[in-house]
Amino acid sequence: MNKAATPYEFSILSVSTQEKIASRSLANSSDTDADTLKQLANHDDFYVRRAVATHFNTPVTALKQLGNDVEEQIRFYLAANPQTPVEALETLALDESGDVRSQVAGNVRTPIKILEQLANDSYTETLRQLAENRATPAEILQKIGHQMLETAADKTLSGLEAAVLRGISVNSNTPVAILEQICAIANPNNYNWLFPLGVAKNPQAPNYLLDKLASHDDYDVRFAVANNPSTPIFVLEKLATDKEYSIRQTVANKI
């Protein structure tokens, strides 16, 4: 064995490793400038490019480029980045990966026209992200809400389908008519306490629904009504005599 060759081989490996470590450090540093990040967007190391995709200082040209990256996880993080330009989001909204599309749906900077497109997505996680996105307009929440409510009437919801309806129930943009129907779900197999709980936490829930939920059988629902900043005095007065001490105490601290 040529022992003299060993240090040379280890030296080459060390240099390569050190370069990756240095590049990863730069890509993750909040002080890294746009020009450096643009160069790092072409790096062959996955972790470097992923960090660039999430960096707030990455220039638009580099973000657009990463929208076509071969690695799904990089496109995933890029789709969630609020700095990602519209052109890239349009491409990512058509991505073959449902997980990538779902992140576009959850991005608060995604334009409404793209959100409308994603409301027709067959991937349930995409609908969940739409339901929870505070930028999703009422019309889209109504469309998804009707879809989930029809499903709930026909069968027991899956955990992810229930999460979609749960997201709609707490979204402050959800139309009142949908909130009413969520509270009226009759199928006992469909989380009959979880959805009213979401409405009880919704700051835009109307007074009459909060009044109704203040008499709900479930403790968590009544407790949420007591903690809702929009709950009117007359409902709080009703909860002031609740059988649960913690609810009465919560009300006493508010009135």
RAPEHU-V921300 format. One record per helix or strand. SS is the DSSP state (2 for helix, 1 for strand). FROM is the first residue (numbers start at 0). TO is the last residue. If there is no record, write none. Layout:
BEGIN
((SS:FROM:TO) (SS:FROM:TO))
END
This chain:
BEGIN
((2:2:27) (2:33:39) (2:45:53) (2:59:65) (2:71:79) (2:85:91) (2:97:105) (2:111:117) (2:123:131) (2:137:153) (2:158:169) (2:175:182) (2:193:200) (2:206:212) (2:218:226) (2:232:238) (2:244:251))
END
